[in-house]
Amino acid sequence: MKMVFITLFLLGGLFFFSVGTIGILRFPDLQTRIHSAAKCDTLGAVLCLLALVIYSGISFVSLKILLVIVFIWVTNPTATHLIGKASMKSGEVNNHEDI
């Protein structure tokens, strides 16, 4: 049963990484690309790391991985927000005129 959950979490993480990559390649402007990258990469990484937590069981390593999950959960959306805000201030994005 443990291997089933590990497999499901890894496949889910791979799915979200793949969808995020396709979104980066297919979306037309910076704002939609960073949205795709932030949402999908965060969820993909969290699912893959949760599979590692299940694989390692209750240990000190699991605690470290959980701390990495919290770090990713906080920093990835924050960095994406700052990139989007900087692109708006620099004039890179002109109110979605490219769409």
N, C-alpha and C positions, 0 to 999 in steps of 0.2 A: 504494500500500500504506500509505503514511503517513496518508492521509486516512481509510482504513478504520479504523486504530487510533484516530485522533482521534475519529471518529464513535462507535466502540464505547465509548470511555471517557466521552465526553459523554453518551451515552444511558444508560450505567450510572450515572453520577452523577445524572442526571435521575431515573432510576428510584428510587434510594435516597433522594433528596430527597422524591419523591412519597410513597413508603412511610412515611417518617418523619413527613410532614405528616398523612397519614391516621392514623398511630398516635397522634399528639398529639391529634387530634380524637376518636378512637374509644376510647382506653383510659380506664378508669374513675378511676384515682387518680394522684396526683403521681408516685409511684415508677415506675410503668410508663410514664407519659408522658415522664419525663426519660430513661428507658432508651431509649425509641424515638428521642427527639431526639438523644441522644448518639451512639448507634451509627450511625444512618442519616445524620445530618448530617456526621459525621466522614468516613465512607466516601464519601458523595456529594461532599464538597468535595475530598477527596484524588483521586478519579477525575477530576473536572473540572480540577483543577490539573495532574494528570499529562497530560491532553490538551493543556494549554497548554505544558507542557515539550516534548512531542513536536512541537507546532506551531512553537515557536521554535527548535528544534534545540539544538546545543551552543553555549551562549553564557553571558554573565554574567547575563542575565535568567533563564535556566534554573536557575542556581545560586540566585538569589534566590527563585524559585518553590519549589525544593526545600526551602529554609530555611523558607518559609511552611508547607509541608506538614508538616515536622517540628514546627513550632510548634503547628499545629492538632492534630496527632496527640497531642501531650503535654497541651496545655491544655484541650481540649474534654472528654475523659474526667475530668480532674482537677476541672474546674469542676462537672461534673455530679455527681461524687461528693460534693463539698462542699455543693452544693445539697440533695442527698438527706440528707446527714448533718445539715444545719441544720434541715431539715424534721422529721426524727425527734426532734431535741433540743427543738424548739419545740412539739412535740405536734401538729403539723399532720397527721401520719400516725400512726394508732393501730393498729399491727400488722395492717394490711390488713383492718380490720373492714368496710370499704366494699364489699369484693368478695363 
